[in-house]
Amino acid sequence: MAPALKFLALSLPVVARAAATSRDVHYDPIDYVDQLIGSSNGGNVFPGATVPYGMAKAVADTDSGSNQGGFTLDGSPVTGFSVLHDSGTGGSPSLGNFPLFPYASCKNNDVDLCDFPKKTRAQHGTFKNDSVVATPGYFGITLDSGPKVEMTATHHAALFKFTFNGAKDGDKPLILQDLTDLSNSRQDNGTISVDPQTGRIKGNAVFVASFSQGMYKAYFCTDFKGPKIADSGIFADSRASTKVHDLKISRSINGYPLPGGAFVRFADNHTPVYARVGVSLISEDQACSNAENEIPNFDFNKHSREARDAWKSKLINIKVETEGVDESFVKNFYSGIYRTMVNPQNYTGENPLWNDGEPYFDSFYCIWDLFRSQLPFLTILDPSAVSQMIRSLISTYENDGWLPDCRMSLSRGYTQGGSNADNVLADAYLKGLEGGIDWAKGYEAVKKDAEVEPFDWCCHGRGGIDSWKELGYIPVQDFDYKGFGTLTRSLSRTLEYAYNDFAISQIAGRMGKKDEQQKYLSSSRNWENLYRAEQKSSFENGTDTGFSGFFQPKYLNQTWGYQDPLKCSNLDSKSVCSLQNSGPETFESSIWEYGFFVPHDQALLVTLYGGPDAFCRRLDYLHDQGITYIGNEPAFLTVFQYHYAGRPALSAKRSHFYIPRFFQPTPAGLPGNDDSGAMGSFVAFSMMGLFPNPGQDVYLITPPYFSSVSIKHPITGKTAKIRNVNFDASYNDIYIQSATLDGKPYTKNWIDHSFFTEGKELVLTLGKNESSWGTAVGDLPPSLGRYSGYNQTYSKRWSVPGVI
């Protein structure tokens, strides 16, 4: 899900491409992870301490308009330090519950003279950017008011270390914890208590889930270790007392949650205070148990080291040759990979809604974003985790009735387009994932998406099933009395439903269900019903773009509607194109861009657009005129679709057009929000040189950004390798002249997943100019329709300038 505002990265300086002067054969990939990439300019990343797919995510929360991931480097002050977060999301801020906040002392050691509400304590949370340190499993920051706060995490708990720099003798440090969250969504009857003997703080509250209609109840348990406890108490609004230790608080009547929480004061300000925070979605007792089991001895260095090791065990399976490559490219690559494993989150054992013995993952935020490159990337790097995610999705189907399209904080998130979990299951099934997945049940789930309309298709499944079957498209202003959702996006939903059905057909075919395979292959062609060959497109000033043939919406009576093909494009600053009732017929993207979203039948699309040369000109126009927006996921595949026109060299050129110009290893280095690691996976795949067509067993080949890339498969133990001959670190020679696969000539411009599972070697010989490699019809990727209008092979060599 893209942010409401579009952040263009063209103003960012292009990263220098100075070659590295030395070679470190034994480098640690963790050293190249920069978690602060995307911490400003709307990247919305979570840059704090966590473990892969961890529930506990500890970081400083800032008072920013773009704090969906908690922390930002945009000059906003810190308001607290909390343990639950999502990463890279759009919409309203998610989680950020029960933040801690430290004071070296209250004025005159009077607790009533400390600022307790989040709004007023922000004045004490200013910091200098150079005080921030973020490495995998660790986050540290020093507030200008004195406290240095460090944190690390296990799966369900976080450990904080508070050091009170510059504290005066006699001062009593205070640490508060309150019943708020990032979006101030707490409902009535939040409760908190503090034990005056041990200082243990426990509590819970009900909050509103982001990007959904749901609510969730979260619990915490906080213990302290360090100096002797001086006293403790509770606060309500701006007043506090050491005489009261229990609080039950309402939301209040003014639309802003009444501040409330508890605090502990310590007798010594020269000794660090450790705070251990366990979290749970089940109970306070489970939150305490999680903390006690995972962090029994408050050993900060031990848990920080173990968290780092957990990340290293994931990242070490991908190694690149760093010699000659500017370090910024290596940082971009590994940081992108890192972000793919922050979300979704493994909440197994923390689901109060059902317990069927299956894994439970949350923070699929949202599958419309994640299916395109993030989950396919994890299928390569961490297939066991993806198997657990698939089992979780199927378990959600069994217990909630439907596969989710977006799910966070135990809630059904809003569906943005099609039933895109269908694509996720197809991608995993075709690539051979097992790990205890009940694929028969999985097929039952995707088939239900196609056949049964839910009453509330706002939040799962598909709407307009009757029209889909009778008309072969979703009409504008559909008459739909069986289920209810926002009656917009008719065009983009039609295109997405078509691809969802194709995904289902692939599962059916592999299972031997030939009749059902043909049925869903037939409906996967429904996209053709909205193609209008004579439709033209003009700019706002009336200038014709020079292209004709665009998708257009249709009404129930099968007459054409109209939507400007440039509406909702990157050039359109006026339209609102999300889930509003007044929204258009495309979601977060234009007809120009959706015009390329036929992933399963690029051959027919190329033909409709006038053949390979015309198709490439149209793709060039989409990118060069700024119509598409690389900060939103529908743009990803268009970077590489030149492959289907027999021009893989142009895909390589376009990849270098976007990286590093729009993706840089800086806080402002993402063109849009990271969407749970979607942007990170786009960078990682692009730089690795194999980009997926998700939902198919297809990876499109371009040269890696390194002289070699090795990927060890975690299950088979075999290592796949891509090696560039004549590698040029200035990226002028980026065009494949020839290739071998396991030593034999290889001319196809794509490869399948067995490359990774069987540990094959792909050797690419590079040059300055485009060649005939991968251009013959027989070398193009699979397509539902037949390729036509192509030369059997390109005998001409095009001269393409190198990209600087």
N, C-alpha and C positions, 0 to 999 in steps of 0.2 A: 504494500500500500504506500503510495507516494505521499510526501508531505503536501500540505495545502499550498505552500509556496514552492516555486521551482528555483533552485540555486544553480545558476550557470557557472561553470568553472573556467570559462575562457579567460577570465581576468587573472587566474592563478599563473604564476611564473612557471614555465616549463622546467622540469627538473634537469639539472645539468647532467650531461652524459659522460663525465670524465671516467676513464677506465681505472679500475682498481690496480694498484701497483704491486700487490702481493697476493698470494694464494694461500688460503687456509683450508687444507683438505679435510680437517677434522672439526669443522665449525659446528656450533650448536645452533639449530634453527631457532631456538627460543631467543637467542640474542638478536635476531632480526625482527622480532615481533614488536610493533609499536601500537599499543592499545589506544593511544590518543588520536590515531587517525579517525577522522569523522566526529571528533568531540566538539567541533564548532561548524558553522555553515550548514546546519540542518542535517548532519549525518546521524545524529540521535543515537550513537553507539553507546553501549555499556562498556566503560573502559576500566572497570574495577577488578577486584579479586574474586575469582571463581575457579571451578574445575570444569572439565568438559561436560556439558549438559547439566551442570549443577543447579540445584534449586537455590542454594545460598549464593547471593551475588552482592558483595559488599563494596560500597563506594560512597563518596561524598555526594550529597544532593545539593544542587544549586538552585537559586531563585531565578530561573531563566524561562523565557517563553519557548525554549526548545530543549527541555530537560527530560524528554521521554526516556532516555537511558540513565537518568539521574544526574550525571556530572557533565558540565560543559566548560569549555575554555573560552568563554565569550565575555569575561569580565563580571559575570554574575556571582554574588557571594554564596557561600555555603550556608545551608539552613539545617543540615543534619547529616547523619551517617546511618544509612539503612541497609538492609540485608536482602530484600526481595526486589528484583528488577527484571525488565525485559530489555532487549537490545535492538536498536535501529528502527523502531516502529514509527509509524505516522499516527495520526489521530491524537486523542488526549493522552497525557502521560500515564504510564502503566506502573502499578505497584509503588515501591518506595515507602513501604509501611514501617511504622514504629521506629522512627529515627532517633538516634542518640545525638546529644550535643554537649560539648565540654566547656566548662569555665574554669580558669585558673583559680578564681574566687569570685564570690559575689561582693559587691561594694560593702565595706564595713562588716563583712561576713554575715550579712543579713540576707536570708534566702529571698525575701520579698524584693530585694534590689537586683536580683538577676532577671534577665529577660527570658521568659518562658515561651511565649507564643512564637510561632515560626516567623511571623511577619516582623516582629521586633528584634528577635535574636539574629536576624540576617545581618544587622549592622556589625556584629561581632564575627562574621564569617568571611570577611574579605581575605584574600590570599594573593600571593605572587605566583604567576604561572611556573616560574622556574623552581618552585618548591614542590611541584607535583612529580612523583615518581610512580610509574605504572609498568609492571612487568608481569608475565603470566603467574597468577597466584598471589600477587601482591599489589597493594595500592597505598601510597603515602602522600600526605599533604601537610603543610604547616600553615596555620592560620596566623594572620597578622596580629591577632590578639594574644598569641603565645603558644597555644597547644599544638603539638605535633601529633597527628593521628595516623597510625599505620594499621593495615588490616590484611588478613588472609582468610581463606575459606576452605571448608570441607564441603561435602555434598549438601548437608542440611544445616550447617552452622557456620558462623564467622567468628573470628577472634580479632579483637581490636586492641591496640596498644596506644595509650594516651600518655604522652610525655609533656609535662607542663613547664615549658621553657620560660626562664625569667621569673618564676614564681617567687614571691616574697615570703620570708619566714612568718609563720602564723596564719598564712592564707589557707583556706580549706577548699580544695578543688571540688567542683560539683559536676556530676554527669546526670543529665536528665534523659528521659525516654518518653516519647509522647504517642498519642493515638491518632496520628495523622498519616497521610500518604501523599504522593506527588501531586495528585489532582484534587486533593482536599475533598474526597468523596465519602468520608466516613459517615455511616448512618447512625441511628440511635443506639443507645445502650452499649457503647464501648466500655470495657472494664479494664482496670489495672490495679495491681496491688504490689506493695513492696514489703519484704520481711525486715523489720527493724533490727533483727539480730544478724542475719547473713547478708542483707542487701539484695537478695534475689528479687527481681522484678518479673512479674508474669502478667499477661494480659491478652486480650483479644478484641476484635471489632469486625463489623461488617462493612465492606467497601463495594463500590461499583466497579465492575470490570470494564476495562477500556475497549472501545470498538465493539460493544455488544450491549444487549439489554439485561445482562445478568449481574448478579452480585455474588460475592464470595466472603467467607469468614476465615480470617487468618489469626494465628496464635503465635506467641513468642515467649521465650524464657531467657532471662539475662542474669548471669552471675558475674561477680567481680573478684579479682585477686590483686593484691598489692597492699597499699597502706591500710591501716586500721580504719574501719568505718566510724565516722564521727556522728552522723545522724542521717535520717532519711525521711521522706514524706511524699506528699502528692501536691500537684498544682492544678488549679482550675482557672482558666483564662490567664490573667496576669498575676494572680496571687497564689502563695504557697504556704504550706504549714508542715512542721516536723511532728505535729501532734496527730495527724491523720495519715493512715497508710493504705486506705482502700478508696477507690473512686469508681463510680458508675456514672456515665455522662451521656447526655443527649446530644443530638446533632446541633441543636439550637434552632432559632426561628428566623435567622437573618440570611440563610442561604450559604453560610460559611461555617464549617464545623467549629464548635466551641473548643478552644485549646484545652487540653487536659492530659495529664500524665503523672509520672512519678520521678523522683530524683534520689540520688545517694550522694552524700558528702564524705570526704576523706580527711583524716587528721594530718596527713603528711603530703606536702606538695612537691617533694623532691624525689619521690619514688614513682616509677611508672605505674599506671593503673591498667590492668587487663580486663576487658569486658568480653565475655563469651555469650553470643546470642544464638540460641537455637530457634528455628522456625518450623512451623507445621501448619497444615490445613486440616488437621484432625482434632488436636486438642493441645492445651497447655502442657499436660503431662508428656505428650509425645514430643513437643518442642524441647522440653527439658531433657528427655531421654535422648533425643537426637544429639543435643549438645554434649551431654555427659559421655555418650558412647564414642563420639567422633573426636572430641577435644577434651580428653580426661584430665590432662595435666597443664593446660594453659601454655603449652610449649610453642611459642610463636615461631621460632626459627624452624622447628621440626615441621610444622604444618605448612609453612610457607615453602619449604623445600619440597615437601610431598606434593603440594599443588603444582609447583613448577615441573616436577618429574612426571606428573599425570599429563600435563600438556606436551612435554617432550616425547612421551611414549606415543602420542598421536602424530605429532609433526615429523618425527624422525623417519617415518616411512616414505616421505618425499624428500629427495635430495637433488639439488641443482648444482651445476658447476659454476662457481662464483668468479672464476678467474676472468679478468678483463671487463667484468660487468660492474657498472656503477652500483654502489651499495644500496642506493635508493630503490633500485629495481628489486633487489633481493628482499628488502624490507616490505615493499609493496606486495610481493608475492606471499611471503610467510604471514604477514599481518592479515591478508585476505583469507588465507586458509584458517588462521586462528579464529576469525570471526564466524566461520561457518559452524563452529562447535559450541558457541555460547548459547544459542537457541537452536532448536526446541529444547525444553528442559525436562529432565527425567524426574517426574513426580511419583514414580512407583512407590506404593505404600503410603502415599499422601492424598489419595483420592477418596473423599468422604462419600461420594455418590454411588460408587460400587466397588466391589473387591472380588474379582473373578480369577485372581491368580495370574493375570496377564500384566505385562508392563503398561504403565500409563505415562505418556508424554503429554506435556502441555506447551503453551506458547507456540503453537503453529500459527504464526502471526504475519502473513496469512499464506495459505497454500497457493493462492493465486500468484504470489510472489515466489514462493519457495520451490515450486515444481520445476521452474525453468532452468535453474543451474545449481542451487544450493543442495537439494537432496540428491540430484545426480552426482554431485561432487563427493558427497559423503558416501555414496554407494561405492565409490572407488576407494576412498581413504579409510572409511570406517563402516564396512557393510554390516557388521554385527549390530551396531547402533541403529542403522536404518532398518534392519529386520525387526528390532524391538519397536521402532516407531511405527512400522507397518502393522505389527501385532496390536499396538495401542490404537491405531486408527480403526482396525477391524473390531477391537473390543468396544470402542466408542459406538460403532455401528450396532453391535449386539445389545448394548445397554441403553443407548440413547436413540436408537432407531435409524440413524443415518451416519454416513461418513461425514466428518466435518469439512468445511472449506476454510474455516478460520476458528481457532479455539484458543482461549486464553483465560487464566484464572478460573478454571472449572466451568467456563461459560461458553455458550455457542456464540461465536463471533459472526459478524455479518458476511454474507456471501457476496463476493465482488463480481463474479461472472458465472462461469460454469461450475460443474461439480468436479473440481480439479484434483481432488484426491484420486479420481479415476486415473488420471495421468501418472500420479505417483505410484499407484499399485502396478500399473502396466509397466512402467520403467523398471521397477524392482523385479517384477516377474520375468520379464524378457531377459534380464541380466542375471537370472539364476539365483536370486536371493532365497535363502531357506531360513535357517535359524528358528525353527518352530512355527513358521507362519502357516496358518490354515488357509491355503489358497482357494479351496472350495468355498469357504466362507467369504473370502475376499471377493471372489467373482460374484457371489450372491449380493454382496454389498454394492458393487459398481453397477450391477444389473438393475438393482432397485433404483439407483439414481436415474437410470434411463427410462424406467417404466412406471414409477409411482411418484405422484406429486405430493409433497408434504403440505400440511395445512399452513405452515409458516416457512415458506421457501426463502424468506429473508435471510435465514440463518443456516440452512443446509439444503441439500438436494437441488432440484430444478423447478422453476415455475413454467407454466405454459405448456405442459406435456401434451395436452390435447391438440393444441395448435401445431406443436412440433410434429406430431404424427399425421395430422390431417393436411396441413399446409406445407410442411417442410421448412418452416422458419418460425421465429417468434415475431408476431406482429407488433407494430406500434399500437399502444392502447389496447392490448389484448383483452378479450372477454374471458376472464379466468375466475370462475366461481368456486373452484375446488381448493385453491390455495392462495396465499396472500403474501405479497412482497411489494417492493417498490417497482411500479410498472414503467421502468426506464431501461436503457441499455439493450434494447431489442436486437440491435445489430451485433454488438459485441457478444451478447449471449448466444446468438445464433452461431457465430463462428466458433465460440468456445464449446458449445454443445456438440457441434460437428466433430471437433477434435476429441472431445470426451468419448463420443461414440466410437471413433476410430481406435482409441486406447482400449475400449472394452472389446472391440473386435479382435485385437491382437491377443488379448488374454484368451478369448474364446477359441481362436484358431490354434493357439499352442496347447490348449486343453483338449483339442479334438472335437469341439462343438462347431462343426462346419456350418450348419444352418444358422446358428446364432452369429457366427462370424460374418456370414454374408448379409444378414439382416443389419448389423451395425455398420458394416462397410457401406451398405446402401445409404443409411441415414447420415453417415459421415460426409456424404456428398451434398448435404443440404445447404452448405455454404454457397453453392452455385446459384441458389434461388434468389440471392440478394445481390448478385453481380449485375451491374447495368453498364453495358458496353459503351453506350453513347454519353455517359455522364462525364462532364468536364469539371475542372477545378480551377478557380481563380483566386488571386489574392484580394485583400480587402479593397485595394485601389482599382480593382477590375482587371489587372494584368493576368492573362491566362498562364497557367503553369506549363502549358504545352502538352499535357497528358490527358488522355481520356480513358474511361473504363475504371469505375470505382464501385465499391459496394454502396448500397443505399437501403434505407429502411422501407418496409412495406406494411400496408394496413391489412386488416382482416379480410377486406374484399379483394385483396391481391392487387390493388393499385399502389403505385409508388408514392412514398413519402419523400421528403428531402431533408438532408443534413449536409451543410457545407463540409466538404471533405477535410478542410483545414480547421474546423471547429475542434476544440480541445487539443490542438497541436501545441507544440512548444512556442509557436508564434502567436497563439491566442491568449491574450492576457485578461480577457473579459469573462470568459465562460467559467462556470463552476461545474466540474465534470466528475463528481463523486456519486454518493448515494442519495442525493437530495431528491425529493419528489418531483422537482422541476428539472431534474437532470436530463441530459441528452440521450441519444441512442447508442453511445459508446461510453465505456468506462475508462476514465483517466488516460485517454488516448484518442487520437483522431482516426477518421476513416482512412486517411493517407497511411497511417501506420498499421491499423488493423487490416489494411489491404494486403499485407504480407503474411497475415496470420492464417496460413493454411499449411501447417507443418507437415501434413501427411500427403499433400498433393501439390508439391512445388512444380512438378512437370506440367500439369494442366495450367497452373497459375502463370508460369512463364509463357506458355502458349497464348493465354488470354491477354497478356500484356504485350504481345507482339513479337515474342521470341527472345532469345538470350540477350542480344545486344540491347533491345528496348527495356528488358527487365533490369539489366545492370544500370542503364541510364536512370531508370526510375529509382532504384536503390540509391544511386549517387545523389539524386536530387533530394531524396528524403533526408539524407545525412548532411549534405553540403549546404542546403538551404536552412538548416536548423529546424526542420519540421519535427523530427524526432527528438527525444529527450533521453539521453543515456542514463539519467538519474532515475528512470523508471523502467521496470523489468520488461515490458513489451518490446523495448528497443533491443534487447540483448541478442536475440537470434538474427535480427536484421543485419547485424554486423557481419555475419558469416554466410548469409544466404546467397552470396555470389557463387558459392560452390555449386548450387543447383543450376546455374546458368553456364557451368563449365569454366568458371573464372576464379578458381581458388586463390590465385595471386591477389585478387582484389579484396578478398576477405582478409588476407594478411595485411594488406595496405590499410584497410579500414580499422583493423585492430590497433595498429600503430597510430592511427589518427586519434583514437580515444585514450590510449595509454602511452605516456603519462599525462597528456594534456588535461584530461578530466579526472584522472585518478592518481593522486600523489600521496606520498607518505608524510602528510602534514595534518594538523588538526582540521584544517579547512579542505582537506584533500578528497572529499567525496562529493559528487555532483548532486546527490539527493540522499535521503535517509537509507541506511544500510539494509533495512528490511530483514532483520534477523540473520544477516550474513549473505543475503542475495548479492549485494554489490561485491562483497569479498569473494564470493565464488565466481562471479563474472571475471574479476581480475585474475584469480588463480587459474581458471580454465584457459583464459586467453593467453596468459604468459606461459602456461604449460604446453600450449599448442594443440589441444584437442578440445573442441567445444561440442557439447551434446545437442542433439535434437531430442528434447526430453519426451519420454513416452515411447521412444523407439531405441533400438539397439544400434545407435549411430553416433559416431564422434567425427566431426569435420576436422580435417588435418590442416594446420598452419604451422610454420616453424616456431618452436619455443623461443622465448626471449633470452635463453641461456644456451651455451654450447651443448649441454646435455641435461636431461631430467630423468631421474630414476624413481620409480614408484613400486614399493614393495607391497604386495597384496597381503593384508593381515591374516587372511584365512588360508590361502594356498601357500603362502610363504615365498612365492615366486616374484621376481623383480622384473618389471617392464622398463624398457629404456627407450628414450627418444634422443637421438644424437644428430646434431647439425654438423655437416662438413662444410668448410668455408664460412664458419660462423663469423659474423661481423657485429661487434658490440656497439657500433655506431648506427646500426639498423638501416643501412642502405641496401645490403644484400639480403633481402627478406623473401625472395621468391624461389620456390622449389623448382629445381631443374630435373631432378630424378630422385627416386627413392628405392630403398630395399626393405623388405620385411623378413627378418631372420635370414638375411643374406641373399634373398631372391628378389629380382626386380618387382616393384610394386607400383602400380599406376593408378589405383583407385584413390580418390581424394577424401576418402572416409575410411573408418576402421570400426570394428565392433568390440564389445566388452571382453571378448576372449583375449584381447591384447593384454589386459591387466591380469586376468585370472591365470593365464598360461605363461606370463612373463616373457613376452616377445620383445624383439628389438626392432625399432623403426629408425632407419638412417636416412636423413634428408640431405641432399646436396643442394646448396644454395647458390644463387647468383643475383646479379643486379637487375636483370630483366625478367619479365614474365615469359614462361616457357609453355610448351604444349603438355606438360605433366598434369594429369588429372582432368583433362579437358574433353576427352572422348566420351561419347554417350555411355559406353559401357563402364566408365569410371565414375559416373555420377552417383550420388546417394540414392537409396530406394525411394520410390514415389508411387502413390496409388495409381496415378494415370501414366500414360506413356509419354516419354520425351519425344517431341517432334520439333522440326524447324532448326535442328542442330546440324552442323557439319559432323561427319563421323569422327573427325579429329581436327583440331585447329593446326593447320600447317604454318599459319602466320604467327610470328612472335611479336607481341606488343611491347613497346618500350614504355615502361612505367617509371617515373622518377622515384628515387628513393625518398623515404620519409625521414625527416630530421627530428 
